[in-house]
Amino acid sequence: MTTDALAPDATASVANRVLVSAGPVLVVVLALIVIWYAGAVYLNAPGQMDAFKRAGTDWTMGDLIEGTLAQDRPLLPAPHQVVVEMYDTIIDKRITSKRSLVYHSWVTLSSTLLGFAIGTGLGILLAVGIVHVGTLEKSLMPWIISSQTIPILAIAPMVVVVLGAIGLKGLIPKAVISTYLCFFPVTIGMVKGLRSPDPLQMDLMRTYNASTWQTFWKLRWPSSVPFLFTSLKVAIAISLVGAIVGELPTGAQAGLGARLLAGSYYGQTIQIWSALLTAAALAACMVALVGLSERLVVRRMGMAR
Amino acid sequence: MTAMPIPAATEPDDAPAREPDRRSVVQARGLSLTFETADGPVYALSDIDLDIDQGEFVSFIGPSGCGKTTLLRAIADLERISGGTLTVNGVTPQQARLNRDYGYVFQAPALYPWRNIERNVTLPLEIMGIPREERRARAREFLELVNLSGFEKRFPWQLSGGMQQRASIARALCFDPALLLMDEPFGALDEIVRDHLNEQLLQLWAKTGKTVVFVTHSIPEAVFLSTKIVVMSPRPGRIIDVIETDFAPDRTLDVRETQDFLEVAHRVREGLRAGHSYDD
């Protein structure tokens, strides 16, 4: 920011930099699209040839390719089919409609954010405890680590069933699964962050006879901020994964997970892929938002160069 | 050699706390300090006898590993002694630390990167619960003392190494401790900056009358600054010689060309040689 503001030909250099930074990304995206199309043609061709045979029509190579890219239930839908479906379900549908992806995204997003908030709070609390109480590290750390070795797909149905039995349905069980996933990177990152002040900075607090509490707020906490944001980026992404997984065993009423499940029940591959891409875009947006708030906070703290 | 009679406990001046007219700031008798490591004990300090009186500028000089930093840290209660006695302002080092009797300047500035220079300087005042207005006034006063006026709102990364170290000196001074402990504060700076800061530090000391304990491995720096030079030697860390000097308080760097200066420097070098500091 500061460097190009100083340059006399600022606009030219900005345009140049955008090209330089966006160029490689564009190339990768284009390559992916080409591979995707090729894959769609290759995978859908046998089915398409069967269809031609059954209809008894003659076909050329052109017909075949055209057919593979326009099937109703292709093995691999072509990119433009997914885009059309996404446009249809995101822009065209009223957001109150059960077929609107905006509606389903919001259902998933709300439990993602709730789980993320609780998980972050829990993760920070655990880290503070571990850093300040020696026995907590020994007693809690093995459990915290082993909690993440169990596949979330195994735990999710049990969480949904158990919480359902005590009357908690809908948002809460999904948020609990998100919390279960996303407290972990926060705890690990914050334990490291709260221990990141160098020995001199800690000695300094000691020479002032500062209390544990003062050392925490004036040294440990600000030192841990960069670690916190790194953890939050991981946490928000897997929080979304948790919410989607949490929607699978509920009988698929609403949410992106429900769309995925319904799509696979009925072989609606285009619907699956558009739900997948929406989920990915949602995750990317949330990670970008965390990144943006990181930059704002770091600048506010005066640590931005 | 400082062959003080041992045991120190029999000496009459062992209880400075009960003799308020005696202006001893630091007193060590038979002090030893051993670090227990995985490879066995490391004898960092052995049989140290030392007196530092109020208003003195005392340098610890010696090669790496002679325990000079460890001795300073023991005075600051950042290390615990293993044997002998050590008093600071007539009380234990721990009590002195709890009383906030000293300001400590580390080898590195150790400024907090998320605080601007003013808020770095006022950090100890915040911890001590001084009201905001007074904190501001003191920051202004001590930043001026170290020639950093106008840099209050800058952040540490915007300052040169020498300026950062001056800010850390202002931070150590701002709560007005009578004792200043400095651990190779200029060790990481180039010689030109170091010379300049040495002159400033000397003026500061002459102006404030504080007691300064200063760790260095530079002979010219030690001789130029000190009223008393404590020559130390490694394996185990011990005191080889204590040299009192008598240069004018308003001396400038030119004093380093005089015969007196060269003689003192020579004696320091002799002490280091006698302690086998130049061996291996």
Interface residues (C-beta under 8 A of the other chain):
Chain A: D198 L200 Q201 D203 L204 M205 R206 T207 Y208 N209 A210 Q214 K218 L219 P222 V225 M301 G302 M303 R305
Chain B: A76 D77 L78 R97 L98 R100 Y102 G103 Y104 F106 Q107 A108 A110 Y112 P113 W114 R115 N116 L123 P124 E126 I127 M128 F155 W157
